[in-house]
Amino acid sequence: MHGANDSAFIVCVNLRGAHRQTCGSVGGEAVAQALQDEMAERGVNFEIRKFRCLGRDCSLGPNVRLAPSGDVAHGVDPQNVGGLVDQLLQQQKESGADPEVYVGICPVE
């Protein structure tokens, strides 16, 4: 079950093969884990959804979409995910929504 406002980080973790750069091959899973760690450190909870493709240029990955706004960050470095958490918190503040929503990592099937 998702939170009432469905705020989330949607992280591309796509792997297409050794011959092409994809979000998964350049650290998508590490970005998802770094977001989880950053939120735990701050005591903030947003859902993390892992997707195989966000329909963005894989050569710009790892790509992360902020929901529900639709903003997309490209080339996300696991060391610098704090700005994404700040951005989602700001969106929450502007919408008047509660930032304490469901947290978890959805498995990619």
Backbone as CSV, one residue per row, in Angstrom:
resi,resn,N_x,N_y,N_z,CA_x,CA_y,CA_z,C_x,C_y,C_z
1,MET,0.841,-1.174,0.000,0.000,0.000,0.000,0.885,1.235,0.000
2,HIS,0.495,2.207,-0.756,1.248,3.445,-0.861,0.633,4.478,0.068
3,GLY,1.408,5.529,0.367,0.895,6.624,1.166,-0.169,7.384,0.402
4,ALA,-0.920,8.173,1.113,-2.031,8.901,0.517,-1.579,9.820,-0.606
5,ASN,-0.387,10.348,-0.501,0.081,11.285,-1.512,1.014,10.620,-2.521
6,ASP,1.354,9.363,-2.316,2.191,8.592,-3.242,3.517,9.251,-3.585
7,SER,4.100,9.984,-2.670,5.430,10.545,-2.900,6.435,9.406,-2.898
8,ALA,7.331,9.437,-3.865,8.270,8.329,-4.011,9.454,8.736,-4.860
9,PHE,10.507,7.942,-4.720,11.639,7.986,-5.637,11.485,6.775,-6.540
10,ILE,11.501,6.995,-7.839,11.425,5.904,-8.792,12.801,5.798,-9.440
11,VAL,13.496,4.721,-9.130,14.892,4.550,-9.523,14.995,3.514,-10.638
12,CYS,15.632,3.886,-11.732,15.866,2.930,-12.809,17.041,2.024,-12.437
13,VAL,16.822,0.720,-12.565,17.860,-0.268,-12.273,18.052,-1.217,-13.462
14,ASN,17.698,-0.753,-14.633,17.707,-1.569,-15.835,19.104,-2.083,-16.189
15,LEU,19.158,-3.350,-16.543,20.374,-3.989,-17.077,20.013,-4.585,-18.431
16,ARG,20.669,-4.142,-19.497,20.343,-4.632,-20.838,21.425,-5.511,-21.432
17,GLY,22.543,-5.587,-20.828,23.629,-6.383,-21.387,24.926,-5.603,-21.344
18,ALA,26.004,-6.300,-21.525,27.336,-5.711,-21.374,27.662,-4.678,-22.441
19,HIS,27.027,-4.731,-23.584,27.394,-3.848,-24.687,26.748,-2.468,-24.620
20,ARG,25.835,-2.226,-23.687,25.159,-0.934,-23.591,25.168,-0.419,-22.159
21,GLN,25.413,0.886,-22.018,25.309,1.492,-20.694,23.843,1.605,-20.321
22,THR,23.532,1.220,-19.110,22.177,1.341,-18.579,22.255,1.885,-17.163
23,CYS,21.107,2.285,-16.651,21.086,2.806,-15.277,21.585,1.765,-14.279
24,GLY,21.231,0.510,-14.507,21.692,-0.545,-13.615,23.188,-0.771,-13.682
25,SER,23.755,-0.616,-14.866,25.188,-0.881,-15.018,26.055,0.246,-14.472
26,VAL,25.463,1.405,-14.226,26.244,2.532,-13.695,25.794,2.948,-12.294
27,GLY,25.096,2.044,-11.585,24.849,2.299,-10.175,23.431,2.536,-9.727
28,GLY,22.436,2.124,-10.494,21.044,2.317,-10.089,20.719,1.694,-8.740
29,GLU,21.185,0.470,-8.512,20.934,-0.203,-7.224,21.613,0.543,-6.079
30,ALA,22.818,1.044,-6.319,23.541,1.797,-5.287,22.818,3.104,-4.962
31,VAL,22.225,3.728,-5.961,21.457,4.957,-5.733,20.233,4.656,-4.866
32,ALA,19.532,3.562,-5.168,18.365,3.184,-4.362,18.769,2.957,-2.903
33,GLN,19.872,2.258,-2.677,20.345,2.012,-1.321,20.767,3.305,-0.635
34,ALA,21.434,4.188,-1.374,21.865,5.468,-0.798,20.662,6.328,-0.404
35,LEU,19.612,6.301,-1.211,18.391,7.033,-0.851,17.789,6.462,0.434
36,GLN,17.750,5.137,0.525,17.230,4.485,1.732,18.053,4.897,2.960
37,ASP,19.375,4.879,2.824,20.265,5.240,3.930,20.091,6.705,4.325
38,GLU,19.996,7.588,3.329,19.836,9.022,3.591,18.531,9.294,4.333
39,MET,17.464,8.643,3.912,16.173,8.839,4.581,16.219,8.317,6.011
40,ALA,16.849,7.167,6.217,16.958,6.610,7.570,17.733,7.555,8.477
41,GLU,18.801,8.135,7.940,19.614,9.067,8.719,18.821,10.304,9.126
42,ARG,17.944,10.753,8.251,17.138,11.957,8.516,15.827,11.662,9.225
43,GLY,15.444,10.400,9.305,14.166,10.055,9.908,12.988,10.400,9.018
44,VAL,13.205,10.374,7.707,12.163,10.678,6.729,11.881,9.416,5.936
45,ASN,10.635,9.197,5.599,10.259,7.981,4.882,9.494,8.288,3.606
46,PHE,10.054,7.905,2.489,9.377,7.915,1.200,9.569,6.543,0.589
47,GLU,8.653,6.157,-0.249,8.784,4.879,-0.929,9.887,4.970,-1.986
48,ILE,10.578,3.870,-2.187,11.539,3.740,-3.280,11.008,2.644,-4.185
49,ARG,10.753,3.000,-5.423,10.265,2.031,-6.405,11.364,1.807,-7.434
50,LYS,11.718,0.570,-7.656,12.727,0.239,-8.659,12.013,-0.174,-9.943
51,PHE,12.411,0.454,-11.042,11.832,0.144,-12.340,12.934,-0.255,-13.301
52,ARG,12.573,-1.031,-14.298,13.545,-1.434,-15.311,13.860,-0.328,-16.287
53,CYS,12.923,0.588,-16.517,13.199,1.680,-17.445,12.249,2.830,-17.153
54,LEU,12.780,4.040,-17.201,11.961,5.238,-17.023,11.691,5.930,-18.359
55,GLY,12.152,5.314,-19.445,11.948,5.905,-20.750,12.844,7.104,-21.002
56,ARG,13.950,7.165,-20.309,14.920,8.255,-20.459,16.176,7.716,-21.125
57,ASP,17.064,8.590,-21.459,18.323,8.214,-22.103,19.195,7.464,-21.099
58,CYS,19.420,6.186,-21.359,20.214,5.357,-20.447,21.645,5.863,-20.292
59,SER,22.152,6.535,-21.307,23.530,7.023,-21.219,23.662,8.153,-20.204
60,LEU,22.536,8.684,-19.733,22.552,9.751,-18.725,22.349,9.213,-17.320
61,GLY,22.206,7.901,-17.169,21.859,7.302,-15.895,22.985,7.294,-14.882
62,PRO,22.634,6.877,-13.672,21.341,6.425,-13.202,20.314,7.564,-13.171
63,ASN,19.091,7.227,-13.585,17.995,8.183,-13.609,17.048,7.909,-12.447
64,VAL,16.579,9.000,-11.832,15.634,8.908,-10.719,14.503,9.891,-10.978
65,ARG,13.271,9.399,-10.907,12.094,10.259,-11.065,11.491,10.503,-9.690
66,LEU,11.122,11.741,-9.432,10.435,12.082,-8.196,8.942,12.070,-8.468
67,ALA,8.213,11.339,-7.662,6.768,11.271,-7.824,6.104,11.968,-6.636
68,PRO,5.042,12.658,-6.853,4.249,12.667,-8.075,4.606,13.772,-9.075
69,SER,5.615,14.589,-8.815,5.895,15.745,-9.674,6.338,15.366,-11.078
70,GLY,7.060,14.245,-11.207,7.559,13.847,-12.505,8.946,14.372,-12.814
71,ASP,9.523,15.179,-11.913,10.881,15.674,-12.124,11.837,14.490,-12.227
72,VAL,12.801,14.581,-13.150,13.765,13.495,-13.337,15.174,14.028,-13.140
73,ALA,15.952,13.308,-12.349,17.366,13.625,-12.149,18.183,12.595,-12.922
74,HIS,19.188,13.063,-13.630,20.049,12.190,-14.427,21.441,12.127,-13.797
75,GLY,22.126,11.021,-14.015,23.495,10.891,-13.541,23.616,10.994,-12.036
76,VAL,22.651,10.428,-11.326,22.622,10.535,-9.868,23.767,9.734,-9.264
77,ASP,24.510,10.396,-8.396,25.643,9.793,-7.700,25.172,9.351,-6.313
78,PRO,25.404,8.101,-5.938,24.978,7.646,-4.611,25.523,8.513,-3.470
79,GLN,26.650,9.177,-3.697,27.243,10.024,-2.663,26.492,11.341,-2.474
80,ASN,25.625,11.695,-3.427,24.978,13.010,-3.403,23.466,12.937,-3.552
81,VAL,22.831,12.003,-2.869,21.377,11.874,-2.982,20.620,12.817,-2.042
82,GLY,21.331,13.478,-1.158,20.681,14.379,-0.204,19.846,15.462,-0.874
83,GLY,20.317,15.953,-2.011,19.580,16.983,-2.733,18.240,16.482,-3.239
84,LEU,18.175,15.195,-3.627,16.905,14.627,-4.070,15.926,14.509,-2.910
85,VAL,16.430,14.112,-1.747,15.569,14.035,-0.565,15.059,15.433,-0.222
86,ASP,15.949,16.426,-0.283,15.535,17.810,-0.033,14.441,18.239,-1.000
87,GLN,14.609,17.889,-2.275,13.651,18.289,-3.286,12.275,17.666,-3.031
88,LEU,12.241,16.377,-2.674,10.963,15.726,-2.410,10.331,16.278,-1.137
89,LEU,11.145,16.585,-0.139,10.614,17.209,1.081,10.007,18.576,0.768
90,GLN,10.662,19.350,-0.103,10.141,20.658,-0.494,8.805,20.505,-1.224
91,GLN,8.710,19.525,-2.105,7.455,19.286,-2.810,6.350,18.921,-1.826
92,GLN,6.691,18.120,-0.823,5.733,17.748,0.214,5.256,18.990,0.964
93,LYS,6.196,19.842,1.332,5.875,21.057,2.074,4.934,21.951,1.268
94,GLU,5.241,22.110,-0.024,4.422,22.966,-0.883,3.029,22.398,-1.087
95,SER,2.895,21.072,-1.065,1.582,20.454,-1.267,0.800,20.310,0.036
96,GLY,1.494,20.518,1.171,0.838,20.365,2.464,0.682,18.925,2.886
97,ALA,1.349,17.996,2.217,1.233,16.573,2.520,2.172,16.184,3.648
98,ASP,1.870,15.072,4.284,2.678,14.531,5.372,3.830,13.713,4.791
99,PRO,5.106,14.050,5.119,6.227,13.296,4.559,6.401,11.902,5.138
100,GLU,5.685,11.556,6.176,5.830,10.231,6.776,4.903,9.245,6.066
101,VAL,5.314,8.781,4.907,4.529,7.858,4.123,5.230,6.511,4.058
102,TYR,4.594,5.558,3.433,5.144,4.209,3.301,6.572,4.241,2.792
103,VAL,7.414,3.428,3.372,8.794,3.307,2.909,9.064,1.847,2.594
104,GLY,9.760,1.614,1.512,10.117,0.261,1.151,10.760,0.245,-0.210
105,ILE,11.281,-0.877,-0.563,11.861,-1.034,-1.884,11.039,-2.083,-2.600
106,CYS,10.421,-1.678,-3.687,9.607,-2.606,-4.467,10.523,-3.464,-5.326
107,PRO,10.319,-4.758,-5.296,11.189,-5.630,-6.097,10.907,-5.474,-7.591
108,VAL,11.943,-5.591,-8.367,11.798,-5.602,-9.820,11.539,-7.033,-10.218
109,GLU,10.454,-7.253,-10.903,10.108,-8.622,-11.315,10.296,-8.807,-12.796
